Amino acid sequence: MRIFLLLSTLIFTMQVDAVNLFAGKLDKYAPFDSEYFDNKEIHVWLPEGYSNAKKYAVLYMHDGQHLFDASLTWNGQEWGVDEVASVLQSTGQTKDFIVVGIFNGNVGGRVERHNQYFPQKVFESLPDETQRMLLKRGRNDSLVFNGALQSDNYLKFLVKELKPFIDKQYSVHTDKENTVIAGSSMGGLISMYAISEYPEVFGAAACISTHWLGVAPQDKDLIPPYFFAYMQEHLPDPGSHRLYFDYGTETLDQFYPPLQAKADELLKARGYGSKNWVTKAFPGAAHDEDSWRKRLHIPLLFLLGK
């Protein structure tokens, strides 16, 4: 409640490179030079008063075009990351941190969200027939998977190119304890995959409305067991990592509760407990940015709180 009261009183707005910000400064890199992708776009949000005189933690977030400005999104919704992060930091509830938003797809090109966010090792563990079926799956007159999977390359891009750039360009802590990754839906899956594949890089992950279905509701008995098998083998050490999961109960989120319960069983078996893991349910919440915005302060407090 305290957070939202503050949000209602802090009403100044900044215009930075055609992006409307509540507070802080936005650096844009489009395209970002990469060996793995031709035209990635990156937005780096810096809090009000950012200074090279101190070090900041880093929050990497997927679906970067949905983080800061609803006027730039396809559905007119945004996460409000600058609002929530500004209030949490200005009131001393979290560490000082910056946010690196990675756009899905490529600048001026086709969206390859499933290609880049579906954990590749999980996909490759599926039966060949299932893989072929999914690669042919259509949606809105296009394919769900626009070509070959690129999620392993996406993580290499984050770890081998983007993070070294951020570490050099900005005054940030570079250790895993201060490097957090977060996303929703497919972004929740790739966040789980990132901390499992690169536990030496990412110390914490927020997996919001994690899309355990993989593709569509009719796949609820087909794909999720392979996610859970992967987690059983690859979840990072609970002694040095923190994980946040949540889900709503409306729209697409209505399919997640029983699947998240199975994921929770794996987390408990792996040794995760209240100090390094939380799963929260939000009755009535839908699968959209408006819902995620309302509860964004919760994962940020858990993962970046003092």
C-alpha positions, 0 to 999 in steps of 0.5 A: 500500500505504501508503494502505491500511495507514493506512486500517486503523489509522485507525478512528474514525467520525463520525455527521453528519446520518445519514451515517456518515463515516470523518473530516471533516464533511458539509454537506447541501443538500437541495434545492439551489435551482436554476433548472435542477432542482427538487430537487437534493441536494448533499453537501459533505465538508470534511476534518478540521481544515477552516479558513477560514485557508487555501484548498482545491482543490475536487473535484466528483463525480457520483453523490453518494449513493454517495460516503460511506455504503454504508448509504444506497446501493441496492447496499450499496457506496460509494466511501469518498471520505472515507477515501481523501481523509482519508489522502491529505491527512493524509499530505501526498500531495495538496493540501488539498481538499474534495469536492462530491457531486452526487446523480444524479436529483432529491430525491424524484423519478425518477432521470434519470441518463442524461438528465443524464449522456449528453453532449447534443451527442453525442446530438444528433449521432446519426442521428435514427433512433438517437435515437428508438430510444434514447429508447424503450429500456426497462430494468427496466420503465422507460425508460433516458431518462426524458424529454428530455436534460438534460446541458447544463442539468446542466453549467450547473447545476454552472458557473453555480449550484453552483460560485459557491455553493461559491466563496462559501460555502467557503474555496476556490481558484476557478481551474481549476487547483484545480477537478477533476471526477470520476465513473464509468461515465456519470459518466465521460462527463459528466466528459469532457464537462464539461472539454471544454465548460467548459475555463475552469472545470475544469482536470482530470477523472477518467473512471473506467470510462468508459461508452463504450457510451453505453447497452448492449453491443449499442450498441458499434458504434453510439454510441462513434464519435460520442463519439470524433468529439466528442472529436476536435473538443472536447478541451481544451488539453493544455497547461493540462488533465489527464485520467485514464481507467481501466477494469477487465476484468469485468462491464460493464467487459469491453467497454471496453478496445478502446473506451478504446484508440480514445480513447487514440489521440485523446488522443495525437493531441491532444497529451496525454502522460504529464505531463497524461494517464494511462489505466490498466487494472485486470485483474479489476476489475468495474463497481462502487463496491467496485472504484472504491474500491480504486483511487480514490487513483490518480486523486486522486494524479494530479489533486490530488497535490503 
